[in-house]
Structures are given as C-alpha cells and as structure tokens.
Amino acid sequence: MNKKVNGKSELEFPTLSRRSLRPSYDAERFGEIAEKFARFIGTARFLVYMTFVVITWVLWNLIMPPSLRFDEYPFIFLTLMLSLQASYAAPLILLAQNRQADRDRVQFQEDRLRDERTQADAEYLTREIAALRAQVNQVATRDFVRGEVAELLEELIKELRTKDLGKNS
C-alpha cells in the first residue's frame, strides 16, 4: 500500500533523481551525431582532408628544423593518431549502420502491412466485381430487351399476316 507522508500519499510527490557516477547522454542525439560522422567519413572530401593532414604531417617532420619537429621518422605519433581515429570511427560507423538497419526493419514491416492491406482490398474488390457480374447476368440488359421485343414484334407481324391472308382468301 502507499505510505502516507503528512497525511498525503507518496505518489503525490515526485521522486528525487539519484546521482550516478556513470555519464548520462541522449542516445538519440548520440546516434544522430554518429550517423553524420559516418556519412562524412564515407566522402571523398574526408579522404582529401586526411591525405592533406598526413602529407603535411610527414613533410613538417621531415623538412622542418629538428627543434620544430614533433614526430620523428618512423612517425609513431602519426600512427597512434590514425589508429585512434580508426578506433573511434569503426564503432561509430557500426552504430550508424545499426540505426539504419532498425529504420529499414521498421520500413519493411510498414511495407508488409501496407501490402497485406492492398492485397485484402484487391481481394474484396474482386469479390465485389464477381458479385456484380453475377447480378448483371440475371438482370435484363438493354440489348437483351431489344432482342426480345424484336422477336415478339416479328411473331406479331407473322400472326397478323396469317390472319390477313385468312380473311382475304
């Protein structure tokens, strides 16, 4: 049962949030940033930028005086920086791919449901058309009535001629 505090239910008071040592973040916003980053990494612009940075880095550390060089040959620091960039890029790309897969799955389910509704509608309309055709076959059409009237008219003309021939003889 609910406890009473000063004569009121504890549900009438908001609970205080507990502090945590774990960092908090908005997963949706983080995913959006990861997708933007993954899209950027997959462009020619990124490759040009990275090529420019690497070439500049190598040339700086080969051409500049020793006092200004910060990464001597074999460029261990450059290797470390590229490895660090790759170690962050890979999980961010996977996160972006997972989000896209989730969107694709939802889209597939929506498409499947829409296809099922379309198929059900088509089957319903097919049944309705079949029922209408069955009813139309039972109803006298204009051409059928004209044909029947023409036949009756011919029969009447024949009868009248036979009566006229019988009277004239």
VMD Tcl script that draws the C-alpha trace (Angstrom):
set ca {
  {0.00 0.00 0.00}
  {1.09 3.61 -0.44}
  {2.79 5.24 2.52}
  {1.37 8.45 3.89}
  {3.59 11.49 4.39}
  {1.96 14.32 6.33}
  {-1.41 12.83 5.53}
  {-0.71 12.62 1.77}
  {0.13 9.65 -0.43}
  {3.75 9.31 -1.51}
  {2.54 9.22 -5.12}
  {1.73 12.92 -4.84}
  {5.42 13.82 -4.59}
  {7.98 13.45 -7.37}
  {10.85 11.14 -6.64}
  {14.27 12.67 -6.42}
  {16.71 11.51 -9.04}
  {19.75 9.71 -7.72}
  {23.15 10.89 -8.74}
  {25.24 8.43 -10.67}
  {28.90 8.28 -11.49}
  {28.02 6.98 -14.95}
  {27.88 9.68 -17.62}
  {24.43 10.41 -18.95}
  {23.80 11.13 -22.60}
  {20.92 11.33 -25.04}
  {21.18 8.11 -27.05}
  {19.14 9.54 -29.94}
  {21.33 12.63 -30.26}
  {24.47 10.50 -29.95}
  {23.15 8.26 -32.75}
  {22.45 11.26 -34.97}
  {26.00 12.55 -34.44}
  {27.40 9.09 -35.20}
  {25.43 8.96 -38.45}
  {26.67 12.40 -39.51}
  {30.24 11.37 -38.71}
  {29.86 8.08 -40.61}
  {28.43 9.92 -43.62}
  {31.36 12.37 -43.55}
  {33.95 9.59 -43.29}
  {32.46 7.97 -46.38}
  {33.04 11.00 -48.61}
  {35.83 11.93 -50.96}
  {36.20 15.20 -49.03}
  {37.23 13.28 -45.92}
  {39.82 11.30 -47.89}
  {41.25 14.51 -49.34}
  {41.40 16.10 -45.86}
  {43.07 13.04 -44.34}
  {45.56 12.84 -47.21}
  {46.37 16.52 -46.77}
  {46.85 16.11 -43.00}
  {49.10 13.06 -43.40}
  {51.21 14.65 -46.14}
  {51.52 17.89 -44.15}
  {52.44 15.91 -41.01}
  {55.13 13.89 -42.81}
  {56.58 16.88 -44.67}
  {56.61 19.00 -41.50}
  {58.52 16.33 -39.62}
  {60.98 15.77 -42.46}
  {61.66 19.33 -43.64}
  {61.44 21.49 -40.51}
  {64.43 22.03 -38.25}
  {64.81 19.39 -35.53}
  {63.62 21.79 -32.82}
  {60.21 22.18 -34.55}
  {59.69 18.51 -35.33}
  {57.26 16.72 -33.04}
  {57.16 13.26 -34.63}
  {60.44 11.92 -35.98}
  {60.65 9.13 -38.54}
  {59.06 6.42 -38.38}
  {56.18 8.74 -37.33}
  {54.98 6.79 -34.31}
  {52.71 9.62 -33.16}
  {51.07 9.79 -36.61}
  {50.44 6.06 -36.46}
  {48.95 6.46 -33.00}
  {46.66 9.29 -34.16}
  {45.48 7.33 -37.20}
  {44.85 4.27 -35.02}
  {42.91 6.41 -32.55}
  {40.81 7.88 -35.35}
  {40.13 4.38 -36.72}
  {39.28 3.01 -33.27}
  {36.59 5.68 -32.87}
  {35.41 5.57 -36.46}
  {34.67 1.83 -36.56}
  {32.17 1.73 -33.66}
  {30.53 4.96 -34.81}
  {30.07 3.51 -38.28}
  {28.61 0.33 -36.77}
  {26.25 2.40 -34.64}
  {25.10 4.30 -37.73}
  {24.61 1.00 -39.60}
  {22.58 -0.43 -36.71}
  {20.34 2.63 -36.67}
  {19.86 2.32 -40.44}
  {19.08 -1.39 -40.06}
  {16.46 -0.53 -37.42}
  {14.89 2.04 -39.75}
  {14.95 -0.47 -42.60}
  {13.28 -3.09 -40.40}
  {10.51 -0.68 -39.41}
  {10.07 0.36 -43.05}
  {9.91 -3.30 -44.10}
  {7.20 -4.00 -41.52}
  {5.21 -0.96 -42.65}
  {5.58 -2.04 -46.29}
  {4.48 -5.57 -45.42}
  {1.40 -4.30 -43.59}
  {0.55 -1.95 -46.46}
  {0.97 -4.81 -48.94}
  {-1.33 -7.01 -46.85}
  {-3.96 -4.24 -46.76}
  {-3.62 -3.73 -50.50}
  {-3.99 -7.44 -51.14}
  {-7.04 -7.61 -48.87}
  {-8.56 -4.62 -50.69}
  {-7.87 -6.22 -54.07}
  {-9.46 -9.48 -52.95}
  {-12.50 -7.61 -51.63}
  {-12.87 -5.67 -54.87}
  {-12.50 -8.89 -56.87}
  {-15.32 -10.48 -54.88}
  {-17.48 -7.38 -55.35}
  {-16.86 -7.36 -59.11}
  {-17.72 -11.07 -59.29}
  {-20.94 -10.44 -57.35}
  {-21.85 -7.55 -59.65}
  {-21.20 -9.68 -62.73}
  {-23.45 -12.41 -61.33}
  {-26.19 -9.86 -60.70}
  {-25.82 -8.27 -64.14}
  {-26.22 -11.66 -65.81}
  {-29.56 -12.04 -64.01}
  {-30.75 -8.55 -64.93}
  {-32.15 -7.89 -68.39}
  {-29.80 -5.67 -70.31}
  {-30.92 -3.15 -72.92}
  {-29.69 -5.34 -75.78}
  {-31.47 -8.38 -74.35}
  {-34.76 -6.47 -74.02}
  {-34.43 -5.10 -77.56}
  {-33.81 -8.60 -78.90}
  {-36.85 -9.97 -77.05}
  {-39.05 -7.09 -78.26}
  {-37.81 -7.60 -81.84}
  {-38.67 -11.32 -81.68}
  {-42.14 -10.56 -80.28}
  {-42.68 -7.94 -82.97}
  {-41.74 -10.45 -85.69}
  {-44.14 -13.01 -84.21}
  {-46.94 -10.43 -84.12}
  {-46.29 -9.43 -87.71}
  {-46.42 -13.10 -88.77}
  {-49.70 -13.63 -86.91}
  {-51.21 -10.52 -88.44}
  {-50.18 -11.61 -91.94}
  {-51.62 -15.07 -91.45}
  {-54.88 -13.53 -90.22}
  {-54.93 -11.10 -93.13}
  {-54.29 -13.95 -95.58}
  {-57.07 -15.97 -93.93}
  {-59.54 -13.12 -94.32}
  {-58.60 -12.37 -97.90}
  {-59.00 -15.97 -99.06}
}
mol new
graphics top color blue
foreach p $ca { graphics top sphere $p radius 0.5 }
foreach p [lrange $ca 0 end-1] q [lrange $ca 1 end] { graphics top cylinder $p $q radius 0.2 }
display resetview
